[in-house]
């Protein structure tokens, strides 16, 4: 079957997304998996590191237990959600998934490698997506056999709670794929917004330069971290200050997005703030490591 006829067959055969594969058991991968299993869908969570899978399971269980304690979820619903989660180190587990979401580290080289491996395993009806927060979806589509089935699905941390998802199409993304993904996201309780492929998309193109500037202000001694965060909460009506938000996102992720924006938008003139880089070098990456700007 040639590529063009394969694409027609693929688009015509798309149905509802029922089984999802998530690649990468870090903070984002675990959060995405939790959001999906909580909405009644089955998830295969893949990572080559068994310890990462164990940490992800612990994180998901803890999050669900917290919701039970707060009365937002019943114990039966929590147990049912966990029964829909399968942890695996084998990519072959993805042979029957309807949607494969890559949530590996924010590196183009890593993501391209992961996506190539996914293409070798999944069926021709499987939609393939990346959760990149800053890289070009079009550039990542080079790893996919049929770019028509490739799309960006950018969840926000914490993915199990945050409603917004940026759905990033390229010029080759099938309109049917966009429709299927949008319907799926609404089905799991998310608010999808259709975005064209562009550096940083919408949220991070606006948000990350502000966060980076907060680190410049901190490093220059203009104000303390708590003063900076309070000023933006009280003065700009932000629900969380930029430095606390950076800790939540991950300082390494923030720096990676700054670097990506610098490469893609040279006229912006953005550089990773020295104070942000110092914390990363010290291993203080934010909430996920127990310390960033603040201690947890």
C-alpha positions in Angstrom: 0.0 0.0 0.0 1.5 3.4 -1.0 1.7 6.3 1.4 -1.2 8.2 0.0 -3.7 5.3 0.0 -2.5 4.4 3.5 -3.3 7.9 4.7 -6.8 7.8 3.3 -7.4 4.4 4.9 -6.0 5.6 8.2 -8.2 8.7 8.3 -11.4 6.9 7.3 -10.8 4.2 10.0 -10.4 6.6 12.9 -12.8 6.1 15.8 -13.1 7.0 19.4 -9.9 6.9 21.4 -10.2 4.2 24.1 -6.6 3.0 24.9 -3.8 5.5 25.4 0.0 4.9 25.6 2.1 7.5 27.4 5.8 7.4 27.0 7.8 8.8 29.9 7.0 8.3 33.5 8.2 11.7 34.8 6.0 14.3 36.4 4.1 15.2 33.2 3.8 11.6 32.0 2.4 10.5 35.4 0.0 13.5 35.4 -1.3 12.8 31.9 -1.8 9.1 32.8 -3.7 10.1 35.9 -6.0 12.4 34.0 -6.8 9.8 31.5 -7.4 6.8 33.8 -9.6 9.1 36.1 -11.8 9.7 33.1 -12.4 6.0 32.4 -9.8 5.3 29.8 -7.1 2.6 29.9 -3.4 3.7 29.9 -0.1 2.0 29.3 2.6 4.1 31.0 6.0 3.3 29.5 9.4 4.1 30.8 12.6 2.1 30.3 13.5 2.9 34.0 11.5 0.6 36.4 12.3 3.0 39.2 10.7 5.9 37.3 7.6 3.8 36.8 7.5 3.0 40.6 7.8 6.7 41.4 5.1 7.5 38.9 2.7 4.9 40.4 3.4 6.3 43.9 2.7 9.8 42.7 -0.6 8.8 41.1 -1.7 6.8 44.1 -0.9 9.7 46.4 -2.8 12.1 44.2 -5.9 9.9 44.0 -5.8 9.3 47.8 -5.7 13.0 48.4 -8.8 13.5 46.2 -10.5 10.7 48.2 -9.6 12.4 51.5 -10.9 15.7 50.2 -14.2 14.1 49.2 -13.6 14.8 45.5 -13.4 11.1 44.6 -14.8 7.9 46.0 -12.6 5.0 47.1 -14.3 2.8 44.5 -13.6 5.4 41.7 -9.9 5.6 42.8 -9.5 1.8 42.8 -11.2 1.6 39.4 -8.9 4.3 38.0 -5.8 2.5 39.2 -7.1 -0.8 37.6 -7.0 1.0 34.2 -3.2 1.8 34.6 -0.6 -0.6 33.2 3.1 0.1 33.9 5.5 -1.3 31.3 9.1 -1.1 30.2 8.3 -2.7 26.8 7.3 -0.5 23.8 5.6 -3.6 22.3 2.8 -3.0 24.8 1.7 -0.1 22.5 0.6 -2.4 19.7 -3.1 -1.9 20.4 -3.2 1.7 21.6 -5.4 4.3 19.8 -3.3 7.3 20.9 0.4 7.3 21.8 1.5 10.4 23.7 5.3 11.1 23.9 6.1 12.8 27.2 9.9 12.3 27.2 12.4 15.0 28.3 12.4 18.3 26.4 15.1 17.4 24.0 14.5 17.2 20.2 17.0 14.4 19.8 15.4 12.3 22.6 11.9 12.9 21.3 12.8 12.1 17.7 14.3 8.8 18.9 11.2 7.9 21.0 8.8 8.8 18.2 10.7 6.6 15.7 10.4 3.7 18.2 6.7 4.3 18.6 6.1 4.2 14.8 7.8 0.8 14.6 5.2 -0.7 16.9 1.8 1.0 16.8 -0.9 0.2 14.3 -1.6 2.4 11.3 -4.8 3.7 13.0 -2.9 5.0 16.0 -2.7 8.8 16.4 0.8 9.8 17.5 1.3 12.9 19.7 4.0 14.9 21.4 3.6 16.7 24.7 6.4 19.1 23.9 6.1 22.5 25.6 8.4 24.4 23.2 9.8 22.4 20.4 8.5 22.5 16.8 5.8 19.9 16.3 6.6 20.1 12.6 10.2 19.3 13.2 9.3 16.3 15.4 6.9 15.0 12.7 10.0 14.0 10.7 10.2 10.9 12.9 6.7 9.8 12.0 5.9 7.6 9.0 2.7 9.6 8.2 2.8 13.3 9.4 -1.0 13.4 8.9 -1.5 11.4 12.1 0.9 13.4 14.2 -0.1 16.3 16.5 1.0 18.2 19.5 -1.0 17.7 22.7 0.5 20.1 25.3 -0.9 19.4 28.8 0.0 21.8 31.7 1.4 20.8 35.0 -0.3 19.4 37.1 -1.8 17.6 34.2 -4.4 15.8 36.2 -5.8 19.1 37.4 -5.1 21.9 34.9 -8.0 22.0 32.3 -6.2 23.7 29.4 -4.6 21.7 26.7 -2.9 23.3 23.7 -3.6 21.2 20.6 -0.9 22.0 18.1 -1.5 21.2 14.4 1.1 21.3 11.6 0.3 22.0 7.9 0.2 18.2 7.4 -2.0 17.2 10.4 -5.2 15.6 9.3 -8.3 17.5 10.2 -9.8 14.2 11.2 -7.0 13.7 13.7 -7.5 17.1 15.1 -11.2 16.4 15.5 -10.6 13.0 17.2 -8.0 14.5 19.6 -10.2 17.5 20.5 -13.2 15.2 21.1 -11.1 12.9 23.3 -9.7 15.8 25.4 -13.2 17.1 26.0 -14.3 13.6 27.0 -11.6 13.4 29.7 -12.7 16.8 31.0 -10.1 19.1 29.4 -10.5 22.4 27.6 -8.6 22.1 24.3 -7.6 25.1 22.3 -6.5 24.7 18.7 -3.0 26.3 18.1 -0.9 26.4 15.0 2.7 25.2 15.3 4.7 28.2 16.5 7.6 28.7 19.0 6.3 28.3 22.5 2.8 28.1 21.2 0.7 30.6 23.1 1.0 30.1 26.9 4.8 29.5 27.1 5.6 32.2 24.6 3.9 34.6 27.0 4.6 33.0 30.3 8.3 31.8 30.2 9.8 35.2 29.4 8.0 36.6 32.4 9.3 33.8 34.6 12.8 34.2 33.3 12.6 37.9 34.0 11.6 37.2 37.6 14.8 35.2 38.0 16.7 38.2 36.6 15.0 40.4 39.2 15.8 37.9 41.9 19.5 37.6 40.9 19.9 41.4 40.8 18.6 41.7 44.4 15.8 44.0 43.4 13.4 42.0 45.7 13.2 38.6 47.5 11.5 35.6 46.0 8.5 36.0 48.3 8.3 39.7 47.5 8.4 39.1 43.7 5.7 36.4 43.9 3.5 38.5 46.2 3.8 41.5 43.9 2.6 39.5 40.9 -0.3 37.9 42.9 -1.4 41.2 44.4 -0.6 43.6 41.6 -1.4 41.5 38.5 -4.0 39.2 40.1 -2.0 36.1 39.3 -3.1 33.0 41.3 0.5 32.0 41.8 3.8 34.0 41.7 6.2 33.4 38.8 8.9 31.9 40.9 6.6 29.5 42.7 5.2 28.6 39.3 8.7 27.9 38.0 9.2 25.5 40.9 6.0 23.7 39.9 6.9 23.5 36.2 10.5 22.5 36.9 13.4 24.9 36.6 15.1 22.7 34.0 12.0 22.7 31.9 11.8 26.5 32.1 15.4 26.9 31.0 14.9 24.4 28.2 11.9 26.5 26.9 14.0 29.7 27.2 16.7 28.1 25.1 14.1 26.9 22.5 12.6 30.4 22.3 16.0 31.9 21.9 16.8 29.6 19.0 13.4 30.0 17.3 12.9 33.7 18.0 16.3 35.3 17.9 14.8 38.8 17.7 13.3 38.4 21.2 16.8 38.5 22.7 16.0 36.2 25.6 18.8 34.5 27.7 18.5 32.0 30.5 18.7 34.1 33.7 22.0 33.4 35.7 20.1 32.8 38.9 17.9 30.2 37.2 21.0 28.5 35.7 22.7 28.5 39.2 19.8 26.6 40.8 19.8 24.0 38.0 23.5 23.4 38.2 23.0 22.9 42.0 20.4 20.2 41.3 17.6 22.3 42.7 14.9 21.8 40.0 11.8 22.8 41.9 9.1 20.9 43.6 10.0 17.6 41.9 13.4 17.5 43.7 12.2 19.0 47.0 14.0 22.3 46.4 14.1 25.1 43.8 13.5 28.7 44.6 11.7 27.4 47.7 12.0 24.3 49.8 9.3 21.6 49.8 
